[in-house]
Each structure stands twice: as C-alpha cells, then as structure tokens.
Amino acid sequence: MRLAAALWLSVAFGVFPGSVSPAAAQNLSQRVDGIVAIVGDTAILQSELQEYVFRLQAQGVEIPQDPAQLDAFLRQTLESKINQVLLVLHAEREGITITEAEINEIVDDQIARVQRNFRSIVEYEQALASEGITSAEFRIRLTEQARGELIAQRYLQMKAGTVQPDPVTEDEIREMFEMQKESLGPKPASVTLKQVVIAPKPAESAQEVARLDAEEALSRARSGQDFALLASEYSDDPGSKDNGGQLGWVRQEDVVPEFGEALFAMQVGDISDIVETSFGYHIIKLDRIRGDERSARHILVSPEMTPEDAARYRQLAEDVAAALRQGADIDSLIRIHGDPNERASLTDFPRDRLPEEYNAALTGAAADDVVGPIPMRVPGISGEKWIVAEIIEISAGGEWTLDDWRETMRQQLEQEKMITKIIDELREKTYIDVRFEGSPVTR
C-alpha cells in the first residue's frame, strides 16, 4: 500500500500510522471507550477524538511522542473537536441543511483521490479489506465526515456577515510572518508580464477538409463502428491515436475549455457532436465517471498547416512586436490577435516554472522591455505558437519580506478572529462538559 493511501485509510479506520510511537499508541488506545466531552446533548467519544487526531496527522500535523506533550496535544485537539461539534449543533438548530448531491460530489472526489494512489481498483479493494472494512463502509465514514465539515462551513459563512472581528494590528501580522517565515522557503526569481500569444490557423480550405473528415468519422462512430479503430484511422493526436483515442482520467481544468464543457456535460456511453478547439475538430466518447474525473476517448482531426500558413503567422508576430516597441497598447493587441485559450498576463510567476524558451528570451531583459517573438511548440498543433511579451517587473528572488505577505496574513488573521468570535459566542450559550482523564471541567 502506498504511503498517501495508507494515511487516508488510517484516517478513516482509526488505525495508528507508523510515525506514532508504540508508547504513544498505547497511551491513546487505553482511553478508547470513554466519553471525553459533552456539547449540548452530544457526546464526544474517545474513539472519535482518536480518529480526529489521525485526520490531523494525515494533513501533516506532527503528533508528540512524549506522554506529557501528547496529553497537552490531546487537550488542544479536543477543544478543536468541541468547536466543530458546536458549529454543527447550532447549524442544525438554524435549519442549515446539505443536499445529498453536495455530499456525494465531495465524497466521490475524496474516493477518487484515494484510488489514484493504487495501481488498480482491485488493489484499492484489497487495501480496504486488509483494514477490515468494505468500500461501502469506507464511503459511509467519508460521508459522515464531509457532512459535518460542510455544514459547519455553511454556518460560518452565514454568520460571517453578522460578526465584526477585532482589528488586526501590524504587530500581529509581523508576529505571524516571523513564525511562518522559515517554512515559506526562499522567494523564487519571478516575472510579471503581459503577453500576446498568437496561434497559427490553417487556411479556410484546409479547415473545411478537416471538418468533412470529422463529420465522416462521427457518422461512422454513431452507426456503431468501433471507436478505437476509428481513432487509429482518423485521429491526428499522436498521444492517443495508437491507443484507440484513450485519454485516461482527466479533470475539466486539465483540458481546453470547449473540450471540457462538452466532456463534462456527457453521460457514460455518449458520443459528442463535433467540438472545435484550437487543436482542430474533436469527437469525444465518454467511457467512465469517477468523482470529478472522466475517462474518455477522442478523435482529433487537425487541419493541415502549410509552410505558407506558418510564415504568415510568424510575420504577424513580428508585426505585433514592432508595434509594441513603437508604443502600441498591448491590451488592444491581445484583444485583436491573442489566443483566448492562453493567459494574457503572468503576475509574480516563478522563473523556474517557465518554459526554457521563455527564460532564454528573458535573459538580460528589464522592466518595460518587449521580448519576442518567442516560438513555442504545442503538442497536437501544427506549427508553432508565437509569444510577444511586455515586461512589467523582473525579480531576482531571495528572501520573502513582510510586504510580500502582509495582505495574505492580514486576511488570514481576520478570518481566524471572526471564527474565534463566533465560537466564543456559541460557547457562552451552550452546555459544555469536558471529561478528559477523569477530571471533568464544566463550562
């Protein structure tokens, strides 16, 4: 079983992950069956607290191994669990409900993420069985968790507009920054720019030929002919042509917008109409649905790009670069010539995430410079895209400063103060009896 999957399963089953020492595990397991707190008319069991601890651990929280530190940690964790129960309790009193469709969407996504850690569904089922649970029971546990978390979130959202949090001070922001500074790591070299991305388009006659081929392939697919064989005959996608058009599991954000909108509106077994994208003409067949992922096949028919077409768009890119250097407005050029499927701007974008062609062009560049045209090869597209960019700012990187994070941390502190204020008000009007280690503390 892979590590990520093991952590997920341990969260659901209350199994001790290996990073907890035997002594700490024994200390926890000796207290499994008692009631550790009562919130209103709801009891929190030690086993529920234990499961909550392991959910935190799966998120990266370190569990102390020293018995005294572990006790302190458990007390603090119990307070968090009490707050969660408190929010759910009052949300239900306010009549907040969650639909089954909302819960199912979250749970489907969680299960899909767990399954991706296994080589097959069989291996996933075997891992569940090794923990003494079925896939149906696993789903029930995730459903209970998701319902509680979502209803608490809804309650906080509802109350957020009615609560005025205490102001955040500069000292608080600075203190948070100093506490988190080391974990932020070094500030990467970055660039801020606007860009005109020019995508080559074949001549209209070539597009018409490709469209007719796509219509022919679609007619044959809908008449019942084997889709995989049709893909090998018609498709111009080198990545899937020889695999029956198989794309594997994809999310909507993984594909271009037109393709994603069509795919995620389909039912299993559907064959789409012709979908036009910057790559050409697609025919999609949906095979399976798994949470927010789809397994599909496609046939891509791309119009033929001639050398004359490529030369025409290269010249257009040269003309755009020249216009920018003469003072033309880049936003206007983006509207006229830019590919709508590409980002028109990058803000504080890390240099190490840029394609090699970008970084080569940016060498020696400074703010207000125009770079390009930069040729970019795009898989599945005949010819090259051309990028012309106007540099706004280039940062060499180094250490993060408070100015880099001030607004983010201000918002985080405001959120924390708002939640604290809501919970404090709920605690004042709710019976809470903490029973930890046989020492009840009534509030």
Buried (B, 14 or more C-beta within 10 A) or exposed (E): BEEBBBBBBBBBBBBBBEEBBEEBBEBBEEBEEBEBBBBBEEBBBBBBBBBBBBBBBBEEEEBBBEEEEBBEBBBEBBBEBBBBBBBBBBBEEEEBEBEEEBBBBBBBBBBBBBBBBBEEEEBBBEBBEEBEBEBEBBBBBBBEBBBBBBBBBBBBEEBEEEBEBEEBEEEBBEEBBEEEBEEEEEBBBBBBBBBBBBBBBBBEEBBEBBBEBBBEBBEBBEEEEEBBEBBBEBBBBEBBBEBBBBBEBBBBEEBBEBBBEBBBEBEEEEBBEBBBBBBBBBBBBBBEBBBBBBBBBBBBBBBBBBEEBBEBBBEBBBBBBEBBEEEBEBBEBBEEBBBEEBEBBBEEBBBEEBEEBBBEBBEEBEEEBBBBBBBBEBEBBBBBBBBBBBBBEBBEEEEBEBEBBBEEBBEBBBBBBBBBBBBEEBBEEBEBBBBBEEEEEEE
